[in-house]
Amino acid sequence: MILPLDCHSLRSPPARQYIVLQQRILPVPVSRGSRAPGNCSQACQSFLTRQHGSPKLQSKHLRTSKVKAAPPSGHTQGPAVKVSDEAYPPATEANKDAFASQWTRVIVIVAGVMLLASLQRQTTSVLAVPLAAEFHISLPQLGLLQSAALVGYLVGQFPFGIIADKYGGAPVMLMGLAIWSVISGLTPLVRLVDNPFLWLTVARVALGLAQSCAAPSASAASAQWVPAEKRGRAMSILYGCFNAGSVLSMAATPFFATELGWPSAFRLFAIIGLVWAAVGWKVVPSRDYSKKDPSQDQSHQAGLQKSKAGTAGVEKVSDNILHAAQGAYSEANPQEQIRTPRNWPQIALLCWTHGVIGWGFFIFGTWIPTYLDYLGVTNLKTAGLLSALPWAATATAAVLAGLVADKLETGLGWTTVRVRRVMQSTATLGPALVLLPLILGKDHVSVTLAVACLTSTLALQAFCYAGFHAYLQDVANADAGKLLGLTNSSSTAVGIIGNLVTGQMAGIEHGYGIIFAITAALYFGSFITWNLFMKGAPVRL
């Protein structure tokens, strides 16, 4: 593909592009004195390469963009520049389809891993009642057992985030899947030891440690493969499949436990995990993850930071042009590249927000079957099916939230910050309101009301995948795995506390009502802080 371009149109006053970054407007600093053919060609090549990174917008703006200017008098048009098809998404329709096929395959494999992670993690929760009966485990011990997996999960989050950013999210997830499947398959051996509670706890810690790679690796894989404008949808699909795993576990585990004995569920899910890991190694495309587009994160952050006050002209410049201009600046002035700040207040906000998500997610994921037993649902199969309903709604709502988020941004022209704010507000204020009826206690709550409230709560919280989770990649593309590892560590730590507190409270009168009151208060607090302090500011680790 050969395109002529006059690189001096980037410098002419009528066509000055601006990059809005960190709440300020910066002109593209291309030196007026750099007219040597080498410098001109380099800037043009960088412009086209970055422009080339968004094929859909490229064709539109190459034909219709008004950000153009005639070359200065006496200046001849620069030489034709060939667009490279090696580093970034190519321009031809065939190659665009090939690239889309690659990242689609990655997302499919990663989605399958997320499903199996949840499937195997929930097995112990679904079987909590029969395991407690067989091994004489009390409710406080059950809370400790459920928290054991989160201890291992907490330890591995940030290290796996670093590894995923460096070596690729998809390969790290497949490695983890193979390991935790083996651990799951060996769990029934606790029947052969003298202290089964101790060894169940050890097995849960090991399982959590292996599974701690899942969330940060999924975030890294999305950032490494998925185009920025499709990440809301991609993350919602990934976590929709994660919650679908809970649905399958809640529905299938009681059947296998009743018909074939509870060890059969662990073994079957382990075999499925090993098979999917083998398929993934064959399907995921090979790639050098050390080569990254240095302007990708900065360009999207520029779009996040666009201000409407006094910048009407800037608003007309598309994110695609900002992408290209930032790339030209970075290559022409490597010694003066803009460095994203390490924004600790925003990092603290993200850790708090994810902590509240973790409190609700881990409590509901662990205690719904036990709560239904407390309300009088003693049949294991019935409890499993009722427990599956909230997670089925979660998986459906997660995919819906992603589609809505992408539609608001690309179809209705909402800014990225506004979309993320609305999605996350839905994920916090909604559950805070829906949980209120459950505070009343057992005497005022029927099984039908409880299931309806829990289903609505988890369905609304699923909007966080198109809100909070996609926002992490918006503000820290290059560090998406590490940042999620850090925030998910906070989420897991809060989840451990939540499980321990719930285990202690479950045995007392009105204990569950108190837990629901605390959960609603946390959701409401997160809603307030998110809307007050979420600014879309870029961060790095």
C-alpha positions as CSV (number, residue, x, y, z in Angstrom):
1,M,0.0,0.0,0.0
2,I,1.6,3.3,-1.1
3,L,0.4,6.6,0.2
4,P,2.0,10.0,-0.4
5,L,2.1,12.3,2.6
6,D,3.5,15.8,3.1
7,C,4.9,15.6,6.5
8,H,5.1,19.4,6.8
9,S,1.3,19.5,7.0
10,L,1.9,18.2,10.5
11,R,3.7,21.5,11.3
12,S,1.6,24.1,9.5
13,P,-0.4,26.4,11.8
14,P,-3.9,25.6,10.4
15,A,-3.3,21.9,11.0
16,R,-1.7,21.9,14.4
17,Q,-2.7,18.7,16.2
18,Y,-3.0,18.8,20.0
19,I,-2.6,16.0,22.5
20,V,-4.6,16.4,25.6
21,L,-2.7,14.5,28.3
22,Q,-2.8,14.9,32.1
23,Q,-5.3,17.7,31.9
24,R,-3.3,19.9,29.6
25,I,-3.0,20.5,25.9
26,L,0.4,19.8,24.2
27,P,1.1,20.7,20.6
28,V,2.9,18.0,18.6
29,P,6.5,19.1,19.0
30,V,7.9,18.6,15.5
31,S,10.8,20.9,14.9
32,R,10.3,23.4,12.2
33,G,13.9,23.2,11.3
34,S,13.9,19.4,10.7
35,R,13.5,19.4,6.9
36,A,16.2,16.8,6.2
37,P,14.8,13.9,4.1
38,G,15.7,11.4,6.8
39,N,13.8,13.2,9.6
40,C,10.9,13.9,7.4
41,S,10.6,10.3,6.3
42,Q,10.9,9.1,9.9
43,A,8.1,11.4,11.1
44,C,5.9,10.5,8.1
45,Q,6.5,6.8,8.6
46,S,5.7,7.0,12.3
47,F,2.5,9.0,11.5
48,L,1.3,6.4,9.0
49,T,2.3,3.4,11.2
50,R,0.3,4.8,14.2
51,Q,-2.6,5.8,11.8
52,H,-2.4,2.3,10.5
53,G,-3.0,0.8,14.0
54,S,-6.8,1.5,13.7
55,P,-7.8,0.3,10.2
56,K,-11.4,1.2,10.6
57,L,-10.7,4.9,11.4
58,Q,-7.7,5.0,9.1
59,S,-9.8,4.6,5.9
60,K,-12.2,7.2,7.1
61,H,-9.7,9.9,8.0
62,L,-7.4,9.3,5.1
63,R,-10.4,10.2,2.8
64,T,-12.3,12.8,4.8
65,S,-10.2,14.2,7.6
66,K,-10.3,18.0,7.7
67,V,-7.1,18.3,9.7
68,K,-5.1,19.1,6.6
69,A,-3.2,22.0,5.2
70,A,-1.4,22.9,2.0
71,P,2.4,22.7,2.1
72,P,4.3,26.0,2.6
73,S,5.0,27.9,-0.6
74,G,8.0,26.6,-2.4
75,H,8.0,23.3,-0.7
76,T,7.6,20.1,-2.8
77,Q,5.7,17.2,-1.6
78,G,7.7,14.5,0.2
79,P,8.3,11.1,-1.2
80,A,5.7,8.3,-1.1
81,V,5.9,6.2,2.1
82,K,5.2,2.5,2.2
83,V,3.1,1.5,5.2
84,S,4.6,-1.4,7.1
85,D,2.5,-4.5,7.5
86,E,4.7,-6.1,10.1
87,A,4.3,-4.5,13.5
88,Y,0.7,-3.3,13.7
89,P,-2.6,-4.3,12.1
90,P,-2.2,-4.2,8.3
91,A,-4.3,-2.1,5.9
92,T,-5.5,-4.7,3.4
93,E,-8.9,-6.3,4.0
94,A,-7.4,-9.8,4.0
95,N,-4.7,-8.9,6.5
96,K,-7.2,-7.1,8.7
97,D,-9.3,-10.2,8.8
98,A,-6.3,-12.3,9.7
99,F,-5.4,-10.0,12.6
100,A,-9.0,-10.0,13.9
101,S,-8.9,-13.8,13.6
102,Q,-5.8,-13.9,15.8
103,W,-7.1,-11.8,18.7
104,T,-10.5,-13.6,18.5
105,R,-8.8,-16.9,18.9
106,V,-6.9,-15.6,21.9
107,I,-10.1,-14.3,23.5
108,V,-11.9,-17.6,22.9
109,I,-9.1,-19.6,24.6
110,V,-8.8,-17.2,27.5
111,A,-12.6,-17.2,28.0
112,G,-12.5,-21.0,28.2
113,V,-9.7,-20.8,30.9
114,M,-11.7,-18.3,32.9
115,L,-14.8,-20.6,32.7
116,L,-12.8,-23.5,34.0
117,A,-11.1,-21.4,36.7
118,S,-14.5,-20.6,38.2
119,L,-15.9,-24.1,37.6
120,Q,-13.1,-25.7,39.6
121,R,-13.0,-23.0,42.3
122,Q,-16.7,-23.3,43.1
123,T,-16.7,-27.1,43.5
124,T,-15.7,-26.9,47.1
125,S,-18.3,-24.2,47.8
126,V,-21.1,-26.2,46.2
127,L,-20.0,-29.3,48.2
128,A,-19.6,-27.4,51.5
129,V,-22.5,-29.0,53.2
130,P,-21.7,-32.7,52.4
131,L,-18.0,-32.1,53.0
132,A,-18.7,-30.5,56.4
133,A,-20.9,-33.4,57.3
134,E,-18.4,-36.1,56.3
135,F,-15.3,-34.5,57.8
136,H,-17.1,-32.9,60.8
137,I,-16.3,-29.3,59.8
138,S,-17.9,-26.5,61.8
139,L,-19.1,-23.2,60.3
140,P,-16.1,-21.2,61.5
141,Q,-13.8,-23.9,60.1
142,L,-15.8,-23.8,56.9
143,G,-15.1,-20.0,56.7
144,L,-11.4,-20.7,57.2
145,L,-11.5,-23.4,54.5
146,Q,-13.2,-21.1,52.0
147,S,-10.6,-18.4,52.8
148,A,-7.7,-20.8,52.3
149,A,-8.0,-20.6,48.5
150,L,-8.0,-16.8,48.7
151,V,-4.7,-16.8,50.7
152,G,-3.0,-18.5,47.8
153,Y,-4.8,-16.3,45.4
154,L,-3.6,-13.2,47.2
155,V,0.1,-14.3,47.2
156,G,0.3,-14.9,43.4
157,Q,-1.7,-11.9,42.0
158,F,1.0,-9.3,41.5
159,P,3.9,-11.6,40.6
160,F,1.7,-13.3,37.9
161,G,0.7,-9.8,36.7
162,I,4.4,-9.0,36.1
163,I,5.0,-12.3,34.3
164,A,1.9,-12.0,32.2
165,D,2.9,-8.5,31.0
166,K,6.4,-9.8,30.0
167,Y,5.7,-13.2,28.6
168,G,2.0,-12.9,27.5
169,G,-1.3,-13.3,29.3
170,A,-2.5,-16.3,27.3
171,P,0.5,-18.5,27.7
172,V,0.7,-17.8,31.5
173,M,-3.0,-18.7,31.8
174,L,-2.6,-22.0,30.0
175,M,0.3,-22.9,32.2
176,G,-1.8,-22.1,35.3
177,L,-4.7,-24.1,34.0
178,A,-2.7,-27.2,33.7
179,I,-1.3,-26.9,37.2
180,W,-4.5,-26.2,39.0
181,S,-6.3,-29.0,37.1
182,V,-3.8,-31.5,38.5
183,I,-4.3,-30.1,42.0
184,S,-8.1,-30.4,41.6
185,G,-7.8,-34.0,40.4
186,L,-5.7,-34.9,43.5
187,T,-8.1,-33.2,46.0
188,P,-10.2,-36.4,46.7
189,L,-7.1,-38.1,48.2
190,V,-7.8,-36.2,51.4
191,R,-10.1,-39.2,52.2
192,L,-7.0,-41.3,52.8
193,V,-5.3,-39.0,55.4
194,D,-5.8,-38.7,59.2
195,N,-6.6,-35.0,59.2
196,P,-8.7,-34.3,56.1
197,F,-9.6,-30.7,57.2
198,L,-5.9,-29.8,57.3
199,W,-5.2,-31.3,53.9
200,L,-8.3,-29.8,52.3
201,T,-7.0,-26.5,53.5
202,V,-3.6,-27.1,52.0
203,A,-5.2,-28.2,48.7
204,R,-7.3,-25.0,48.7
205,V,-4.2,-22.8,49.2
206,A,-2.4,-24.5,46.4
207,L,-5.4,-24.3,44.1
208,G,-5.8,-20.5,44.9
209,L,-2.1,-19.9,44.2
210,A,-2.3,-21.6,40.8
211,Q,-5.5,-19.8,39.9
212,S,-4.1,-16.4,40.9
213,C,-2.7,-16.1,37.4
214,A,-6.1,-16.0,35.8
215,A,-7.4,-12.4,36.4
216,P,-4.1,-10.5,35.8
217,S,-3.3,-12.7,32.8
218,A,-6.7,-12.1,31.3
219,S,-6.3,-8.4,31.6
220,A,-2.8,-8.6,30.1
221,A,-4.0,-10.7,27.2
222,S,-6.8,-8.3,26.4
223,A,-4.4,-5.3,26.5
224,Q,-1.9,-7.2,24.3
225,W,-4.3,-8.4,21.6
226,V,-7.6,-6.6,21.6
227,P,-8.1,-3.2,19.9
228,A,-8.8,-0.4,22.4
229,E,-12.3,0.2,21.1
230,K,-13.3,-3.4,21.7
231,R,-11.9,-4.0,25.2
232,G,-15.2,-3.2,27.0
233,R,-16.8,-6.0,25.1
234,A,-13.9,-8.4,25.4
235,M,-13.6,-8.0,29.2
236,S,-17.3,-8.5,29.6
237,I,-17.1,-11.7,27.5
238,L,-14.2,-13.0,29.5
239,Y,-15.9,-12.4,32.9
240,G,-19.2,-13.5,31.5
241,C,-17.6,-16.9,30.8
242,F,-16.0,-16.8,34.3
243,N,-19.4,-16.5,35.8
244,A,-20.8,-19.1,33.4
245,G,-18.3,-21.4,35.1
246,S,-20.0,-20.8,38.4
247,V,-23.4,-21.6,36.8
248,L,-22.1,-25.0,35.4
249,S,-20.4,-25.8,38.8
250,M,-23.6,-25.0,40.8
251,A,-25.7,-27.1,38.4
252,A,-23.5,-30.0,37.6
253,T,-21.5,-30.6,40.8
254,P,-24.6,-31.7,42.9
255,F,-25.6,-34.2,40.1
256,F,-22.1,-35.8,40.1
257,A,-21.9,-35.8,43.9
258,T,-25.3,-37.4,44.3
259,E,-24.9,-40.0,41.5
260,L,-21.2,-40.8,41.5
261,G,-19.9,-39.4,44.8
262,W,-18.3,-36.0,45.4
263,P,-14.7,-37.0,44.3
264,S,-16.0,-37.5,40.7
265,A,-16.7,-33.8,40.2
266,F,-13.1,-32.9,41.1
267,R,-11.7,-35.5,38.7
268,L,-13.9,-34.8,35.8
269,F,-13.3,-31.0,35.9
270,A,-9.5,-31.7,36.2
271,I,-9.6,-33.8,33.0
272,I,-11.5,-31.1,31.1
273,G,-9.0,-28.5,32.2
274,L,-6.0,-30.5,31.0
275,V,-7.7,-31.0,27.6
276,W,-8.4,-27.3,27.2
277,A,-4.8,-26.4,28.2
278,A,-3.5,-28.7,25.4
279,V,-5.9,-27.2,22.9
280,G,-4.9,-23.7,23.9
281,W,-1.2,-24.3,23.3
282,K,-2.1,-25.3,19.7
283,V,-4.4,-22.5,19.0
284,V,-2.9,-19.4,20.5
285,P,-0.7,-17.5,17.9
286,S,3.0,-17.1,18.7
287,R,4.2,-13.6,19.4
288,D,7.1,-11.7,20.8
289,Y,5.5,-9.9,23.8
290,S,8.5,-7.8,24.4
291,K,7.7,-5.7,21.3
292,K,5.0,-3.2,22.2
293,D,3.6,-0.2,20.5
294,P,4.9,2.6,22.7
295,S,2.2,5.1,21.7
296,Q,-0.8,2.8,22.1
297,D,-1.3,3.5,25.8
298,Q,-0.6,7.2,25.5
299,S,-3.0,7.6,22.6
300,H,-5.9,6.1,24.4
301,Q,-5.1,8.1,27.5
302,A,-5.2,11.2,25.3
303,G,-8.7,10.2,24.3
304,L,-9.6,9.7,28.0
305,Q,-8.3,13.2,28.9
306,K,-10.0,15.2,26.2
307,S,-11.6,18.3,27.8
308,K,-14.7,19.9,26.4
309,A,-14.1,23.3,27.9
310,G,-12.3,25.7,25.5
311,T,-11.2,22.9,23.2
312,A,-13.8,22.7,20.6
313,G,-11.2,22.5,17.9
314,V,-9.4,19.7,19.7
315,E,-12.5,17.6,20.0
316,K,-12.8,17.4,16.2
317,V,-9.4,15.7,16.1
318,S,-10.0,12.0,16.3
319,D,-8.3,9.6,18.7
320,N,-6.7,8.1,15.5
321,I,-5.0,11.4,14.6
322,L,-3.9,11.8,18.3
323,H,-2.5,8.3,18.1
324,A,-0.4,9.1,15.0
325,A,0.8,12.5,16.2
326,Q,1.9,11.1,19.6
327,G,3.8,8.3,17.8
328,A,5.6,10.9,15.6
329,Y,6.6,12.9,18.6
330,S,7.9,9.8,20.5
331,E,10.2,8.7,17.7
332,A,11.4,12.1,16.7
333,N,12.2,13.1,20.3
334,P,13.1,9.9,22.1
335,Q,14.9,11.8,24.8
336,E,11.8,13.9,25.6
337,Q,9.1,11.2,25.6
338,I,6.2,12.0,27.9
339,R,6.3,9.7,30.9
340,T,3.0,8.6,32.5
341,P,3.0,9.5,36.2
342,R,2.8,6.9,38.9
343,N,-0.5,8.3,40.2
344,W,-0.8,6.9,43.8
345,P,-4.1,8.5,44.7
346,Q,-5.7,6.9,41.6
347,I,-4.0,3.6,42.4
348,A,-5.4,3.7,45.9
349,L,-8.9,4.4,44.5
350,L,-8.6,1.5,42.2
351,C,-7.5,-0.8,45.0
352,W,-10.5,0.3,47.2
353,T,-12.9,-0.1,44.3
354,H,-11.7,-3.6,43.5
355,G,-11.7,-4.4,47.2
356,V,-15.5,-3.7,47.4
357,I,-16.0,-5.8,44.3
358,G,-14.1,-8.7,46.0
359,W,-16.1,-8.5,49.2
360,G,-19.4,-9.0,47.4
361,F,-18.0,-11.5,44.8
362,F,-16.2,-13.8,47.2
363,I,-18.9,-13.8,49.8
364,F,-21.7,-14.6,47.3
365,G,-19.6,-17.1,45.5
366,T,-18.8,-19.0,48.6
367,W,-21.9,-18.7,50.8
368,I,-25.0,-18.8,48.6
369,P,-25.5,-22.6,48.9
370,T,-24.9,-22.4,52.7
371,Y,-27.3,-19.5,53.0
372,L,-30.0,-21.3,51.1
373,D,-29.5,-24.3,53.5
374,Y,-30.0,-21.8,56.3
375,L,-33.3,-20.7,54.7
376,G,-34.5,-24.3,54.6
377,V,-33.4,-25.6,51.1
378,T,-31.8,-28.9,52.2
379,N,-31.9,-30.8,49.0
380,L,-28.4,-30.6,47.4
381,K,-29.6,-30.6,43.8
382,T,-32.3,-27.9,44.4
383,A,-29.8,-25.7,46.3
384,G,-27.3,-26.1,43.4
385,L,-29.9,-25.0,40.8
386,L,-31.1,-22.1,42.8
387,S,-27.5,-21.1,43.5
388,A,-26.8,-21.2,39.8
389,L,-29.5,-18.6,38.9
390,P,-27.5,-15.5,40.2
391,W,-24.4,-16.6,38.3
392,A,-26.4,-17.2,35.1
393,A,-27.8,-13.7,35.4
394,T,-24.2,-12.4,36.0
395,A,-22.9,-14.0,32.9
396,T,-25.7,-12.6,30.8
397,A,-25.5,-9.2,32.3
398,A,-21.7,-9.1,31.8
399,V,-22.0,-9.6,28.0
400,L,-24.8,-7.1,27.8
401,A,-22.9,-4.5,29.7
402,G,-20.0,-4.8,27.3
403,L,-22.2,-4.4,24.3
404,V,-23.9,-1.4,25.8
405,A,-20.6,0.2,26.8
406,D,-19.1,-0.1,23.3
407,K,-22.4,1.2,21.8
408,L,-22.3,4.3,24.0
409,E,-18.7,5.0,23.1
410,T,-18.6,4.3,19.4
411,G,-22.2,4.7,18.5
412,L,-23.4,7.7,20.6
413,G,-20.1,9.4,21.0
414,W,-19.8,9.2,24.8
415,T,-16.3,9.8,26.2
416,T,-14.5,6.8,27.6
417,V,-14.5,8.3,31.1
418,R,-18.2,8.8,31.0
419,V,-18.9,5.3,29.9
420,R,-16.7,3.8,32.6
421,R,-18.3,6.0,35.2
422,V,-21.8,5.0,34.3
423,M,-21.0,1.3,34.1
424,Q,-19.3,1.2,37.5
425,S,-22.0,3.3,39.1
426,T,-24.5,0.7,38.0
427,A,-22.3,-2.0,39.5
428,T,-22.3,-0.4,42.9
429,L,-25.4,1.7,43.5
430,G,-27.6,-1.1,42.1
431,P,-26.5,-3.8,44.5
432,A,-26.5,-1.4,47.4
433,L,-30.3,-0.9,46.9
434,V,-31.2,-4.4,45.9
435,L,-29.7,-6.0,49.0
436,L,-31.8,-3.9,51.5
437,P,-34.7,-6.4,51.8
438,L,-32.3,-9.2,52.9
439,I,-31.2,-7.2,55.9
440,L,-34.5,-8.0,57.6
441,G,-33.5,-11.5,58.6
442,K,-34.7,-15.1,58.2
443,D,-38.2,-14.5,59.5
444,H,-39.0,-11.9,56.8
445,V,-37.1,-13.3,53.9
446,S,-38.5,-16.2,51.7
447,V,-36.4,-18.4,49.5
448,T,-38.0,-16.7,46.4
449,L,-37.2,-13.2,47.7
450,A,-33.6,-14.2,48.6
451,V,-32.9,-15.7,45.2
452,A,-34.4,-12.7,43.4
453,C,-32.3,-10.2,45.4
454,L,-29.1,-12.2,45.1
455,T,-29.7,-12.7,41.3
456,S,-30.3,-8.9,40.8
457,T,-27.3,-8.0,43.0
458,L,-24.9,-10.1,41.0
459,A,-26.4,-9.2,37.6
460,L,-25.9,-5.5,38.4
461,Q,-22.4,-6.0,39.8
462,A,-21.5,-7.6,36.4
463,F,-21.4,-4.1,34.9
464,C,-18.1,-3.6,36.6
465,Y,-16.5,-5.6,33.8
466,A,-17.3,-2.9,31.3
467,G,-16.6,-0.3,34.0
468,F,-13.8,-0.9,36.4
469,H,-12.0,-3.8,34.6
470,A,-12.0,-2.1,31.2
471,Y,-10.9,1.2,32.9
472,L,-7.7,-0.4,34.1
473,Q,-6.6,-1.1,30.5
474,D,-7.7,2.5,29.5
475,V,-5.4,4.1,32.0
476,A,-2.5,1.6,32.2
477,N,-2.4,-0.4,28.9
478,A,1.3,-1.4,29.2
479,D,0.9,-2.3,32.9
480,A,-2.6,-3.8,32.7
481,G,-1.5,-7.2,34.1
482,K,0.5,-5.7,37.0
483,L,-2.1,-3.2,37.9
484,L,-4.9,-5.8,38.0
485,G,-2.6,-8.0,40.0
486,L,-2.2,-5.2,42.6
487,T,-5.9,-4.2,42.7
488,N,-7.0,-7.9,42.7
489,S,-4.7,-8.5,45.7
490,S,-6.7,-5.9,47.6
491,S,-9.9,-7.6,46.4
492,T,-8.7,-11.0,47.5
493,A,-7.5,-9.7,50.9
494,V,-11.0,-8.1,51.5
495,G,-12.6,-11.4,50.3
496,I,-10.6,-13.3,52.9
497,I,-11.8,-11.0,55.6
498,G,-15.3,-11.3,54.3
499,N,-15.3,-15.1,54.4
500,L,-13.9,-15.2,57.9
501,V,-16.4,-12.6,59.1
502,T,-19.3,-14.5,57.4
503,G,-18.2,-17.8,58.9
504,Q,-18.3,-16.3,62.4
505,M,-21.6,-14.4,61.8
506,A,-23.5,-17.3,60.1
507,G,-23.9,-19.2,63.3
508,I,-25.6,-16.4,65.2
509,E,-29.2,-15.1,65.0
510,H,-29.6,-12.3,62.3
511,G,-25.9,-13.0,61.3
512,Y,-26.6,-13.1,57.6
513,G,-28.7,-9.9,57.8
514,I,-25.8,-8.0,59.4
515,I,-23.5,-9.3,56.6
516,F,-25.9,-8.0,53.9
517,A,-26.1,-4.6,55.7
518,I,-22.3,-4.3,55.7
519,T,-22.2,-5.3,52.0
520,A,-24.8,-2.8,51.0
521,A,-22.9,0.0,52.9
522,L,-19.6,-0.9,51.1
523,Y,-21.3,-0.8,47.7
524,F,-22.7,2.6,48.4
525,G,-19.4,3.9,49.7
526,S,-17.7,2.7,46.5
527,F,-20.4,4.4,44.4
528,I,-19.6,7.8,46.1
529,T,-15.8,7.6,45.9
530,W,-15.9,6.4,42.2
531,N,-17.9,9.3,41.1
532,L,-16.0,11.9,43.2
533,F,-12.4,10.8,42.4
534,M,-12.4,8.8,39.1
535,K,-10.7,11.2,36.7
536,G,-9.4,9.0,33.9
537,A,-5.8,10.0,34.8
538,P,-3.1,7.7,33.3
539,V,-1.1,5.5,35.8
540,R,1.9,3.3,35.6
541,L,3.6,0.8,37.9
